[in-house]
């Protein structure tokens, strides 16, 4: 029992250490009162056919739960004032593309600087 608990704690600690940093979020409220939240992450994307180098994740959130709606990728366009965002919906595998002005993203403390460094801008 004691060994199993220690192993579980070690695995949990390793998974937390490897977790991506959230550089910023884009939030919109839905008609039913829930929110859709897109997290802009600092880790390489893992979706496959996605036109961006870094990962993004989309969630539907309510007071009581959070549901992963899809994964995707992002990259800065042109003068680095627009973020190209591509999300692949988990349920349908449909690709959604959007151009988001950086002013619409709520960045973490050093998120915007880190985003621009990752993009080489």
N, C-alpha and C positions, 0 to 999 in steps of 0.2 A: 504494500500500500504506500509506504513512504517513498519507495523508488518511483512508483507510477506518478505520484504527485510531483516529485522533483522533475521528472521528465516532462510532464505536462507544463510545468512552469517554465522550463527551459525552452520548449517549443513555442510557447506564447511570447516569451521575451524575444526570441529570434524573429518571429513574425512581426512584432511591433517595431523592431529595429530596421526591418527591411521595408517598412511602409513608406509610400511616396509622400512627399511634401505637397500640400495643397497651396498653390501659388495664388489662386483667386477663385471666386465663385460668381456665377451668373444665376440670379434667382428670379422666377416669375410666378405670380399667383394664378391659379387656375380658377375656373368658374365655380367649382365645387368646394373651394376653400383650401384645397391642398396646394402645395408648392412644387414646382419643378426646379431642381437645383443641378447645375452643371459645375463640376469641379475641374479646374485646370491644374494638371499635375506635372511634376518635374521628372517623371520616369519615362523611359522609351515606350512608345505605343506598342500594343501587342495584338491589335485587331487584324492585321494582315493587309488587305487592300484598303488602305486608308492614306489619304494624301497629307500626311503630317508626321513629324518625327517624334512628337511627345504625346503622352496619354491624356485623355479626358474621360470623365465618368458622369453619367446622367442618372439622377434619382428622382423619384416621386416621394414627397415627404408629407406626412400628416402629423397631427399631434402625437399619435400613438405608434407610428411605424415609419420605416424608411424602406423603399423598394428600389433596387437597381433596375433602371429602365433600359440602359444601354452603355456601351463603351465606345470610345472613339479616339480622335487625335486632333491636334491643333498645330498651326504654324502662323507666324506673323507674315503679313502681306505688305509688299511695297515699302512705304515709308514707316512701317512699324506702328501705324495707328489703327490698323484693322487686324483682328485675329480671325483667321479662317478656321472654323470649327466643323468637324465632321463627326457625327454620332451614328453608330450602328445600333438600331433598336434590338433589344434582346428577344422580344416576342416574334418579330417578323423579319429580322435581319435587313430591314430597309435602311438605306443610308440617307441621313438628313444633313444637308450642308447649310451653313450660315456664316455670314460675315458679321462680326461683332466689334463695334468700336471699343477701344481700350477704356474709354470713359464709362462704359456700361458694366465693367467688371469690377467687383469689389475685391481688391487685392489684400493679401496678408501683409504684414509689416514690411518685408523686403520682397514681396512677391513680384511686383512689376519689374524691379531691377533684375531679379533672378530670371524672369521670363525673357527679358531682352538679352541677357547674357547667354542663355541657352540657345536663343535664336541667332546669336552672332550679330545683333543690331546695336 
